[in-house]
Amino acid sequence: MRAIVPGAALDFILPRRCPCCDARVACEQGLCADCWREMPFLERPWCHRLGKPFAYDVGEGAWSPQAIAAPPLFDRLRSVAFYDGPARQLVLSLKFSRRRELARPMARWMVRSGGELLDRNSLLVPVPLHWSRLLSRRFNQAADLAREIAREGGGRFEPRLLRRHKRTRQQVGLTAKDRQRNVRSAFTLDSSRADGVAGRPVVLIDDVLTTGSTVAACTRALLGAGAVSVDVLTFALVDPASRTGAGSDFQ
């Protein structure tokens, strides 16, 4: 008969660790106190369209000056935190250190932040990688997040609906205008699945949003196929005022 190791004994043998700094923590997949304090969480009240916090409460459904001056193609954006501190570390660890186990706790935070976007009728569509980049990386971090979000928050996981048919340059280091040119016409829908988009709400999933050029290109393709709405849910959002910011242009 297989021996069953009690939970307390298992915690002693394999203690729970903070996913950011590896410090011991009390609950599974939880942050330590220091990382929790340093996590730049986005909290209400925020812009209804862009999900960026207001300095004070201006009323439910209010738009920020940025959203009024340059409305994005997508309907709403929700993110867990600004792309800084522990949030940046989690994104980089998932994407480049291949710590795919981080997708589950990150997705749970995304469901809490963007629960209003999720519905049983929603199509959860990860921002795709070009096949050559997927071959070299071996996984798509956005797809890992979308899969876990579907489990936690509902919606139908559609990892192959959207295709990146054009291999683009890495977006890192490009200006906002160069990013737009880089991804223009880079995305199409899988012809065998495109009929299922018409009249359905879509939630685009990605790990981090920088200028919004990639999700704008994806949104254009999905709306062209008849999606009734396109919302965006990411783990992190680049703050143009921070040292990790790279400008912000949601067009």
C-alpha atoms as one frame of an Amber mdcrd trajectory, in Angstrom:
protein
   0.000   0.000   0.000   1.329   3.431  -0.935   2.202   5.568   2.063   0.315
   8.850   2.313   2.483  11.749   3.426   0.528  14.153   5.690   0.293  17.725
   4.449   2.367  19.122   7.314   5.125  16.568   6.734   5.109  17.282   2.992
   5.400  21.005   3.680   8.431  20.292   5.865  10.095  18.171   3.164   9.094
  20.479   0.282   8.304  23.854   1.873   6.097  26.272  -0.031   8.095  29.036
  -1.705   7.339  32.528  -2.925   7.286  32.411  -6.759   9.292  35.651  -6.918
  12.060  35.414  -4.319  11.889  31.769  -3.183  11.258  32.741   0.460   9.129
  30.332   2.480   5.423  31.168   2.503   2.404  29.844   4.371   0.097  29.140
   1.418   0.708  27.433  -1.879   1.490  29.780  -4.796   1.319  32.806  -2.490
   3.720  35.738  -2.339   5.863  36.475   0.668   5.087  39.631   2.655   7.940
  41.624   1.079   6.988  40.762  -2.511   3.328  41.439  -1.767   4.170  44.943
  -0.530   6.305  45.606  -3.618   3.793  44.241  -6.159   2.420  47.273  -8.074
  -1.188  46.038  -8.124  -3.735  47.988 -10.155  -6.738  48.836  -8.007 -10.093
  50.530  -8.507 -11.140  53.213  -9.184  -9.800  52.917 -12.721 -10.531  53.983
 -16.289 -13.409  51.914 -17.671 -11.646  51.466 -21.029  -7.940  51.219 -20.176
  -8.021  49.888 -16.605  -5.512  52.451 -15.342  -6.108  53.696 -11.780  -7.439
  57.167 -11.098  -5.930  59.271  -8.334  -9.439  59.656  -6.889 -12.901  58.264
  -7.547 -14.559  60.036 -10.487 -17.551  57.711 -10.738 -18.400  54.309 -12.156
 -17.698  53.900 -15.877 -15.508  57.019 -16.165 -12.975  57.279 -18.979  -9.455
  58.644 -18.551  -8.302  61.617 -20.678  -6.127  59.198 -22.673  -9.086  56.947
 -23.490 -11.208  59.960 -24.504  -8.491  61.458 -26.701  -7.499  58.190 -28.392
 -10.035  55.383 -27.826  -8.504  51.936 -28.363  -9.832  49.460 -30.922 -10.623
  46.980 -28.139 -13.456  47.561 -25.671 -11.805  47.192 -22.252  -8.388  46.399
 -20.830  -7.769  44.832 -17.435  -4.388  43.968 -15.913  -3.183  42.729 -12.547
  -0.233  45.061 -12.013   2.124  47.526 -13.596   5.124  45.907 -15.267   7.588
  46.554 -12.474   9.025  44.880  -9.380   7.721  41.364  -8.661   5.207  41.574
 -11.535   8.014  42.093 -14.048   9.995  39.267 -12.467   7.055  36.853 -12.793
   6.518  37.735 -16.465  10.196  37.262 -17.299  10.411  34.008 -15.334   7.406
  32.559 -17.138   8.492  33.662 -20.603  12.263  33.271 -20.617  13.082  30.965
 -17.689  10.315  28.569 -18.757   8.769  28.453 -15.312   5.440  27.350 -16.713
   4.107  26.493 -13.260   3.752  30.252 -12.698   0.902  30.397 -15.223  -1.581
  29.072 -12.654  -1.101  31.683  -9.884  -0.723  34.461 -12.460  -3.978  33.385
 -14.152  -5.802  33.385 -10.815  -4.811  37.011 -10.253  -5.925  37.795 -13.813
  -9.345  36.269 -13.152  -9.723  38.409 -10.025  -8.738  41.579 -11.887 -10.682
  40.875 -15.078 -13.609  38.767 -13.916 -16.084  41.247 -15.429 -14.705  40.405
 -18.896 -15.204  36.659 -18.553 -18.363  34.844 -19.504 -19.273  31.277 -20.416
 -19.917  32.492 -23.963 -16.532  34.217 -24.256 -13.784  32.950 -26.536 -10.425
  33.142 -24.723  -7.839  33.784 -27.409  -4.114  33.991 -26.560  -1.944  36.332
 -28.608  -0.161  33.834 -30.875   3.496  33.360 -31.663   4.780  32.764 -35.166
   5.347  29.039 -35.700   9.127  29.488 -35.958   9.290  31.325 -32.626   6.981
  28.774 -31.034   9.286  26.024 -32.275  12.334  27.638 -30.675  10.612  28.614
 -27.413   8.538  25.381 -27.259   5.538  27.036 -25.642   3.432  30.182 -25.791
   3.171  31.841 -22.377  -0.060  33.608 -23.411  -1.644  30.240 -24.245  -0.592
  28.834 -20.856  -2.264  31.792 -19.137  -5.419  31.535 -21.269  -5.757  27.816
 -20.533  -5.598  28.434 -16.786  -7.997  31.392 -17.016 -10.532  29.167 -18.804
 -10.283  26.681 -15.928 -10.622  29.335 -13.244 -12.981  31.879 -14.754 -14.905
  30.212 -17.567 -14.983  30.817 -21.280 -13.806  28.641 -24.155 -10.068  28.300
 -24.671  -9.255  28.838 -28.362  -5.466  28.543 -28.778  -5.526  28.105 -32.576
  -8.201  30.574 -33.613  -5.786  33.450 -34.222  -2.622  32.913 -36.247   0.499
  35.028 -36.639   1.249  34.313 -40.290   3.985  36.938 -40.583   7.229  36.609
 -38.630   7.769  40.000 -37.027  10.785  41.538 -35.352  10.995  41.397 -31.574
   8.993  44.329 -30.213  11.540  45.072 -27.480  13.374  48.326 -28.200  11.011
  49.535 -30.950   9.165  52.839 -30.765   5.368  52.862 -30.632   5.116  53.709
 -34.359   7.659  51.044 -35.281   5.694  48.497 -33.215   2.538  49.338 -35.150
   4.286  48.917 -38.497   5.931  45.719 -37.280   2.663  43.897 -36.533   0.449
  45.433 -39.208  -1.402  42.639 -41.067   0.559  40.037 -39.087  -2.531  38.216
 -37.765  -5.246  36.214 -39.484  -7.918  33.795 -38.343  -7.764  30.069 -38.942
 -10.216  29.600 -41.809 -11.563  26.369 -40.297 -12.520  28.173 -37.069 -13.385
  31.679 -38.248 -17.123  30.973 -38.577 -17.365  30.487 -34.808 -16.311  34.084
 -34.082 -19.310  35.930 -35.509 -21.532  37.297 -32.765 -19.281  36.074 -29.937
 -17.418  38.142 -27.331 -13.660  37.601 -27.409 -11.115  38.108 -24.629  -7.535
  38.462 -25.848  -4.988  37.096 -23.364  -1.332  38.110 -23.088   1.336  38.352
 -20.416   2.169  42.047 -20.743   0.874  45.019 -22.710   3.415  47.657 -23.711
   2.114  50.031 -26.407  -0.971  48.069 -27.404   0.108  47.687 -31.038   0.004
  43.878 -30.966  -3.446  43.623 -29.363  -4.721  46.327 -31.735  -3.641  44.217
 -34.723  -5.281  41.128 -33.171  -8.447  43.088 -32.385  -8.695  44.323 -35.972
  -8.579  40.739 -37.281 -11.181  39.507 -34.770 -13.620  42.360 -35.368 -13.220
  41.806 -39.102 -14.403  38.224 -38.548 -17.552  39.447 -36.788 -16.654  39.336
 -33.084 -19.295  41.302 -31.179 -16.636  42.703 -28.824 -12.951  42.302 -28.009
 -11.619  42.836 -24.494  -8.002  42.447 -23.396  -6.761  40.753 -20.228  -3.058
  40.805 -19.373  -1.027  40.078 -16.294   1.040  43.249 -16.502   0.755  46.707
 -18.032   3.727  48.892 -18.813   3.519  52.204 -16.990   4.994  54.900 -19.286
   5.977  56.899 -16.180   8.187  54.100 -14.820  11.725  53.172 -15.728  10.418
  50.053 -17.485   7.906  52.057 -19.531   8.212  52.236 -23.307   5.575  54.784
 -24.176   1.887  54.108 -24.562  -0.111  54.147 -27.782  -3.258  52.023 -27.901
  -4.087  52.742 -31.536
